[in-house]
Amino acid sequence: MAWDWQVFCKETTTGEQVAGCFGRGGDVTYLNWILSAWGWTLSVAALALVVAMLFGSIVGILRTTPDRRLVLFGNAWTELFRNIPLLVQIFLWYHVLPALIPPLRSFPSFVLVVFALGFFTSARISEQVRAGIQSLPRGQRHAGLALGLTLPQTYRFVLLPMAFRIVIPPLTSESMNIVKNSSVAFAVSIAELTMFAMQAGEETSRNIEMYLAVTALYFVSAFVVNRVMLVVEDRVRVPGMIGVR
């Protein structure tokens, strides 16, 4: 079967070919649709990454404190969100939690997916942050306290700046994974790339073209994230630090 890439220049309602491939007025082409879906994918991934970095960092720090209760809480958080499949967590946030917590019923599915994906990834980031802090010599913590810094100040000014530099490589992988994992948002009717491929493929019977285009956009998104994180890693690298090239 010959491929037909001109399908992206057709209107979604009439199937008519459109010059320039972009819809006129209120008309939408499949190119308009896939770009909109790409925007939803990037939005879900970006916001979920913010949630994951925030909660993952906090939980990772708590797991290295002297307070055993905070350590137990951090461990429980990590094990809970790490050991439940992501798709199941999406359904829990969408179907179960709103029934148990009524205010969540007013939240759009987009927000619920962001939190589900963010919390799922935060468990993995917390493990990386914990490992980064614990990989530092104990003398650094003791030195900070000996200089009169409080424990929070020691974390802020001594431990975290070095620990985050160490964990940039695994954080790069998590940032790429969150883009790919955002594909599960289709399960709760978020109009992202995977849902576009499924629906557009059914409408046009051009599954090959649709899925190849979506695959290319996922690849481009993850590749750009990888390049950006490599630039960040080079900019913040400290000479003589572990892992320095």
Phi, psi and chi 1 to 4 in degrees:
 res  aa     phi    psi   chi1   chi2   chi3   chi4
   1 MET       -  129.7 -178.3 -179.7   65.6      -
   2 ALA   -73.3  141.5      -      -      -      -
   3 TRP   -77.2  148.6  -68.9   -1.0      -      -
   4 ASP  -131.4   88.4  178.8   17.6      -      -
   5 TRP   -75.6  -12.4  -66.2  105.1      -      -
   6 GLN   -69.1   -8.3  -70.7  -62.1  -45.1      -
   7 VAL   -59.6  -28.2   66.6      -      -      -
   8 PHE   -71.6  -14.7  -72.0   97.7      -      -
   9 CYS   -94.9    8.8  -62.1      -      -      -
  10 LYS   -98.4  147.1  -65.4 -179.8  179.1  179.6
  11 GLU   -70.2  144.2  -67.4 -179.7   -7.6      -
  12 THR   -73.2  -23.4   57.8      -      -      -
  13 THR   -92.0  -46.8   52.5      -      -      -
  14 THR  -100.6  -20.7   64.4      -      -      -
  15 GLY    77.8    8.9      -      -      -      -
  16 GLU   -78.5  145.1  -65.6 -179.2   -0.4      -
  17 GLN   -71.5  138.1 -158.0   79.9   15.8      -
  18 VAL  -119.4  128.5  174.8      -      -      -
  19 ALA   -66.4  132.1      -      -      -      -
  20 GLY    86.7  -11.1      -      -      -      -
  21 CYS    72.9   -1.8  -65.6      -      -      -
  22 PHE  -110.0  139.9  -74.0   95.9      -      -
  23 GLY   -63.7  156.4      -      -      -      -
  24 ARG  -109.3  131.9  -61.6  161.4  -63.2 -175.5
  25 GLY    65.3 -123.0      -      -      -      -
  26 GLY   -91.7    0.9      -      -      -      -
  27 ASP   -75.3  148.0  -63.6  -33.3      -      -
  28 VAL  -126.5  131.5  175.6      -      -      -
  29 THR   -96.8  171.0   64.8      -      -      -
  30 TYR   -67.7  -24.2  -73.0   99.3      -      -
  31 LEU   -69.4  -44.2 -179.7   58.8      -      -
  32 ASN   -56.4  -43.2  -66.3  130.6      -      -
  33 TRP   -65.5  -45.7 -172.3    2.3      -      -
  34 ILE   -68.7  -33.1 -166.8  173.3      -      -
  35 LEU   -68.5  -37.9  -68.2  177.8      -      -
  36 SER   -64.4  -42.2  173.4      -      -      -
  37 ALA   -63.2  -39.1      -      -      -      -
  38 TRP   -61.6  -40.6 -166.3   16.9      -      -
  39 GLY   -60.5  -41.7      -      -      -      -
  40 TRP   -64.9  -40.6  -80.8  105.8      -      -
  41 THR   -60.1  -48.3  -70.0      -      -      -
  42 LEU   -66.5  -35.1  -64.2  178.4      -      -
  43 SER   -66.0  -46.5  -61.8      -      -      -
  44 VAL   -60.6  -46.8  168.7      -      -      -
  45 ALA   -64.2  -44.9      -      -      -      -
  46 ALA   -64.9  -46.9      -      -      -      -
  47 LEU   -68.5  -39.0  -67.6  176.1      -      -
  48 ALA   -64.7  -34.8      -      -      -      -
  49 LEU   -66.3  -38.7 -178.2   59.4      -      -
  50 VAL   -61.5  -47.0  171.6      -      -      -
  51 VAL   -60.9  -44.2  172.5      -      -      -
  52 ALA   -64.5  -43.7      -      -      -      -
  53 MET   -65.2  -41.7  -72.4  -65.8  -62.8      -
  54 LEU   -64.4  -56.6  176.1   61.7      -      -
  55 PHE   -72.0  -37.0  -74.9   90.2      -      -
  56 GLY   -63.7  -39.6      -      -      -      -
  57 SER   -67.3  -44.9  -61.5      -      -      -
  58 ILE   -61.5  -47.7  -66.7  173.3      -      -
  59 VAL   -65.8  -39.8  172.9      -      -      -
  60 GLY   -61.2  -39.2      -      -      -      -
  61 ILE   -66.9  -44.8  -67.6  168.9      -      -
  62 LEU   -58.0  -33.0  -66.2 -179.6      -      -
  63 ARG   -73.8   -6.0  -63.1  175.9   68.6 -163.9
  64 THR  -114.5    5.8   63.5      -      -      -
  65 THR   -81.5  161.5   61.2      -      -      -
  66 PRO   -70.9  -18.2  -17.3   30.9      -      -
  67 ASP   -76.1  113.6 -168.4  -35.3      -      -
  68 ARG   -64.0  -32.6 -177.7  167.6  177.3   77.6
  69 ARG   -65.3  -40.5  -68.9  170.3  -62.0  177.8
  70 LEU   -67.0  -37.1  -64.3  179.4      -      -
  71 VAL   -63.7  -44.2  173.1      -      -      -
  72 LEU   -63.5  -40.6  -70.0  174.8      -      -
  73 PHE   -62.9  -45.3  170.7   79.5      -      -
  74 GLY   -62.7  -42.0      -      -      -      -
  75 ASN   -64.6  -40.1  -70.4  -20.5      -      -
  76 ALA   -64.4  -43.3      -      -      -      -
  77 TRP   -58.0  -48.5  176.9  -73.5      -      -
  78 THR   -63.0  -46.7  -59.3      -      -      -
  79 GLU   -68.0  -36.7  -65.2  -56.4  -36.0      -
  80 LEU   -63.0  -52.8  173.9   64.4      -      -
  81 PHE   -81.3  -19.2  -70.6  104.4      -      -
  82 ARG   -82.9  -26.8 -175.3  170.6   59.6  177.0
  83 ASN  -100.7    1.3  -67.7  -36.5      -      -
  84 ILE  -107.1  127.7  -59.5  175.8      -      -
  85 PRO   -54.5  144.9  -24.8   34.1      -      -
  86 LEU   -58.8  -43.9  175.6   56.5      -      -
  87 LEU   -62.4  -38.0 -171.0   57.4      -      -
  88 VAL   -64.3  -40.4  173.5      -      -      -
  89 GLN   -64.1  -38.0  -66.6 -169.7   38.5      -
  90 ILE   -58.4  -46.9  -65.0  -72.0      -      -
  91 PHE   -67.2  -34.4  -73.3  139.0      -      -
  92 LEU   -63.5  -45.1  -73.1  174.2      -      -
  93 TRP   -65.8  -33.3  -83.7   88.2      -      -
  94 TYR   -86.5  -38.6 -169.4   72.3      -      -
  95 HIS  -106.9  -36.3  -65.0  -68.9      -      -
  96 VAL   -94.6  -53.4  178.2      -      -      -
  97 LEU   -60.6  -39.1  -69.9 -177.8      -      -
  98 PRO   -61.4  -28.3  -27.4   37.6      -      -
  99 ALA   -73.2  -31.3      -      -      -      -
 100 LEU   -87.9  -31.0  -59.6  176.6      -      -
 101 ILE  -123.0   91.0  -51.5  174.2      -      -
 102 PRO   -51.3  -37.6  -28.9   36.9      -      -
 103 PRO   -58.2  -24.3  -28.4   37.2      -      -
 104 LEU   -69.0  -16.7  -71.3  179.2      -      -
 105 ARG   -64.5  -24.6  -63.5  173.1 -175.2  171.4
 106 SER   -85.9   -5.5   61.6      -      -      -
 107 PHE   -82.3  134.4  -77.8   61.0      -      -
 108 PRO   -67.7  155.8   22.5  -31.7      -      -
 109 SER   -59.9  -30.1   55.7      -      -      -
 110 PHE   -57.7  -45.6  172.7   80.5      -      -
 111 VAL   -66.6  -41.4  174.3      -      -      -
 112 LEU   -63.0  -39.5  -61.8  178.4      -      -
 113 VAL   -65.6  -40.1  167.2      -      -      -
 114 VAL   -59.8  -44.9  165.2      -      -      -
 115 PHE   -68.8  -41.1  -82.4  108.5      -      -
 116 ALA   -61.5  -48.6      -      -      -      -
 117 LEU   -68.7  -36.6 -178.5   55.2      -      -
 118 GLY   -66.3  -45.0      -      -      -      -
 119 PHE   -67.9  -38.8  -74.9  177.2      -      -
 120 PHE   -59.2  -45.5  173.0   80.2      -      -
 121 THR   -74.2  -28.3  -51.4      -      -      -
 122 SER   -61.6  -31.9   73.3      -      -      -
 123 ALA   -63.6  -38.6      -      -      -      -
 124 ARG   -73.3  -39.0  -58.3  170.1   61.8   87.8
 125 ILE   -68.0  -36.7  -69.4  178.5      -      -
 126 SER   -60.8  -37.6   75.3      -      -      -
 127 GLU   -65.9  -38.3 -174.5   67.5   15.5      -
 128 GLN   -70.6  -41.1  -66.9  156.6    7.0      -
 129 VAL   -64.9  -42.8  171.5      -      -      -
 130 ARG   -58.5  -47.4  177.9 -161.1   63.0   79.4
 131 ALA   -63.7  -38.0      -      -      -      -
 132 GLY   -63.9  -43.0      -      -      -      -
 133 ILE   -66.9  -44.0  -66.0  173.7      -      -
 134 GLN   -72.5  -15.1  -67.2 -176.5  -19.2      -
 135 SER   -78.2  -14.5   69.9      -      -      -
 136 LEU   -77.1  149.2  -62.0  172.5      -      -
 137 PRO   -59.6  140.5  -22.7   33.1      -      -
 138 ARG   -62.4  -25.3  -70.8 -171.8  176.8 -177.9
 139 GLY   -60.0  -26.5      -      -      -      -
 140 GLN   -67.6  -41.5  -67.9 -164.2   17.6      -
 141 ARG   -65.4  -45.4 -176.5 -167.5  -59.2 -113.3
 142 HIS   -64.1  -38.0  -63.6  156.0      -      -
 143 ALA   -64.9  -41.8      -      -      -      -
 144 GLY   -62.0  -43.8      -      -      -      -
 145 LEU   -67.4  -36.3  -64.2  174.5      -      -
 146 ALA   -66.5  -27.5      -      -      -      -
 147 LEU   -80.1   -1.5  -71.5  172.3      -      -
 148 GLY    98.2    4.9      -      -      -      -
 149 LEU   -75.5  145.3  -62.3  177.1      -      -
 150 THR   -74.2  169.1   62.6      -      -      -
 151 LEU   -61.2  -46.0 -174.2   59.0      -      -
 152 PRO   -59.4  -39.1  -25.7   35.5      -      -
 153 GLN   -66.4  -36.0  -71.0  174.0  -29.1      -
 154 THR   -63.8  -41.5  -60.0      -      -      -
 155 TYR   -63.9  -45.9  -87.8   96.1      -      -
 156 ARG   -67.6  -43.6  178.5 -179.3  176.6 -175.4
 157 PHE  -100.5  -18.3  -62.7  112.4      -      -
 158 VAL  -115.6  -55.7  179.8      -      -      -
 159 LEU   -80.9  -51.0  -58.5  179.1      -      -
 160 LEU   -64.8  -40.4  -67.9 -179.0      -      -
 161 PRO   -57.2  -36.1  -28.0   37.3      -      -
 162 MET   -81.2  -39.7  -62.7  -62.1  -70.5      -
 163 ALA   -63.7  -41.6      -      -      -      -
 164 PHE   -67.0  -31.8  -84.2  115.1      -      -
 165 ARG   -65.7  -37.0  -73.9  172.7  166.0   86.9
 166 ILE   -67.5  -37.1  -67.6  173.4      -      -
 167 VAL   -94.2    8.0  -59.4      -      -      -
 168 ILE   -58.3  -43.7  -75.1  178.8      -      -
 169 PRO   -56.7  -49.6  -28.5   37.8      -      -
 170 PRO   -67.5  -30.0   18.0  -30.6      -      -
 171 LEU   -66.6  -30.2  -72.9 -180.0      -      -
 172 THR   -62.3  -44.9  -61.5      -      -      -
 173 SER   -62.7  -40.9  -63.6      -      -      -
 174 GLU   -66.8  -36.7  -69.0  -53.7  -37.5      -
 175 SER   -64.9  -38.3  -60.0      -      -      -
 176 MET   -69.9  -40.4  -64.1  169.2   65.5      -
 177 ASN   -64.1  -34.5  -76.2  -22.0      -      -
 178 ILE   -68.2  -30.4 -150.5  166.5      -      -
 179 VAL   -65.2  -45.2  173.1      -      -      -
 180 LYS   -70.7  -39.2  -65.2  177.0  -74.7 -174.1
 181 ASN   -69.0  -18.5  -73.0  -20.6      -      -
 182 SER   -62.5  -13.8   66.9      -      -      -
 183 SER   -62.8  -21.9   61.5      -      -      -
 184 VAL   -70.0  -11.1  -59.8      -      -      -
 185 ALA   -63.0  -19.4      -      -      -      -
 186 PHE   -61.3  -25.1   85.6   93.1      -      -
 187 ALA   -64.9  -22.0      -      -      -      -
 188 VAL  -118.3   30.5  -69.2      -      -      -
 189 SER    67.8   30.3  -58.6      -      -      -
 190 ILE   -80.0  130.9  -58.0  -62.7      -      -
 191 ALA   -80.9   58.5      -      -      -      -
 192 GLU   -95.3 -168.5   45.5   73.5   62.0      -
 193 LEU   -62.4  -42.9  -74.4  172.9      -      -
 194 THR   -64.5  -42.5  -59.4      -      -      -
 195 MET   -64.7  -39.5  173.1  164.6  -79.9      -
 196 PHE   -57.2  -47.7  161.6   80.1      -      -
 197 ALA   -60.4  -40.9      -      -      -      -
 198 MET   -66.8  -48.4  -64.3  170.3   60.6      -
 199 GLN   -73.4  -44.3  -67.7 -175.5  -14.9      -
 200 ALA   -66.6  -35.5      -      -      -      -
 201 GLY   -63.7  -39.5      -      -      -      -
 202 GLU   -68.0  -39.6  -69.7  179.1    0.9      -
 203 GLU   -69.5  -38.0  -69.6 -178.6    9.1      -
 204 THR  -102.9  -12.9   62.8      -      -      -
 205 SER    59.8   26.3  -61.5      -      -      -
 206 ARG  -116.1   61.7  -69.4  -69.8  176.1  179.8
 207 ASN   -64.7  -37.9  -70.5  -72.7      -      -
 208 ILE   -61.1  -50.0  -66.1  177.5      -      -
 209 GLU   -63.3  -42.6  -69.6   87.1  -19.3      -
 210 MET   -65.4  -47.5  -63.3  -58.4  173.1      -
 211 TYR   -71.4  -33.3  -80.6  102.0      -      -
 212 LEU   -66.5  -40.4  -76.0  178.2      -      -
 213 ALA   -64.3  -43.0      -      -      -      -
 214 VAL   -65.7  -41.7  164.5      -      -      -
 215 THR   -59.1  -42.6  -60.9      -      -      -
 216 ALA   -62.2  -39.8      -      -      -      -
 217 LEU   -70.2  -37.9  -69.0  179.3      -      -
 218 TYR   -62.3  -43.1  -84.5  121.5      -      -
 219 PHE   -62.0  -46.8  173.0   82.1      -      -
 220 VAL   -60.8  -43.6  168.8      -      -      -
 221 SER   -61.6  -50.0  -57.2      -      -      -
 222 ALA   -65.5  -37.5      -      -      -      -
 223 PHE   -65.8  -42.0 -177.8   78.8      -      -
 224 VAL   -63.9  -41.7  170.0      -      -      -
 225 VAL   -59.2  -44.0  169.2      -      -      -
 226 ASN   -59.7  -45.9  176.4  -91.1      -      -
 227 ARG   -63.9  -41.8  -63.6  -64.3  101.0 -177.9
 228 VAL   -63.3  -43.7  169.8      -      -      -
 229 MET   -66.4  -32.9  -67.7  -61.6  -71.2      -
 230 LEU   -65.5  -38.0  -73.2  178.7      -      -
 231 VAL   -64.4  -44.0  170.6      -      -      -
 232 VAL   -60.2  -44.4  172.0      -      -      -
 233 GLU   -59.5  -43.2 -176.7 -179.9   -0.2      -
 234 ASP   -66.1  -38.0  -73.4  -24.4      -      -
 235 ARG   -68.6  -35.9  -68.7  -72.2 -179.0   87.8
 236 VAL   -99.0    0.8  -57.7      -      -      -
 237 ARG   -61.9  137.9  179.6  176.6  -70.0  114.8
 238 VAL  -106.8  123.6  176.1      -      -      -
 239 PRO   -55.8  134.6  -25.1   34.8      -      -
 240 GLY    88.0   -3.7      -      -      -      -
 241 MET   -78.9  159.7 -155.2  177.1   90.3      -
 242 ILE   -56.5  133.4  -63.2  174.3      -      -
 243 GLY    85.7    4.3      -      -      -      -
 244 VAL   -72.0  134.7  172.3      -      -      -
 245 ARG   -84.0      -  -66.3 -165.8  -66.7  -94.3
